[in-house]
Amino acid sequence: MNLFLWYPKCSTCKKALEHLQKLNIPVTLRDIKEKNPTKEELKRWWKKSGVELKKFFNTSGLVYKELNLKEKLPTMTEEEQLHLLASNGMLIKRPILITQEKIIIGYKENDYEKLGE
């Protein structure tokens, strides 16, 4: 089953979910704020995604800005970054779609259209 990590109040997350429903792609919903991913999950997803770890951070979020992470992230180790992401779901870019084949971070219509092919 596909896993969809989202924040229900996020309009982008809602659009992404509607798109998945339109494509008839079944997902298990997981509220990223209520059930934050663990450090182990994040590490596994990050390795599978093939993107830089910093792409997992919600750079437009309030918590990111309050913690001044734009300045701090470059000097943090990957372990420190994973620990930080696991500490607060609001630090994580959303939505995240986890399928057998891939991990999509954020929502771009083209990425979702390819799922329906």
Secondary structure as UniProt FT lines:
FT   STRAND          2..6
FT   TURN            8..9
FT   HELIX           11..22
FT   TURN            23..24
FT   STRAND          27..31
FT   TURN            32..34
FT   HELIX           39..49
FT   HELIX           53..56
FT   TURN            59..60
FT   HELIX           62..66
FT   TURN            67..68
FT   HELIX           69..72
FT   HELIX           73..75
FT   HELIX           78..87
FT   HELIX           89..91
FT   STRAND          96..98
FT   STRAND          103..105
FT   HELIX           109..115
//
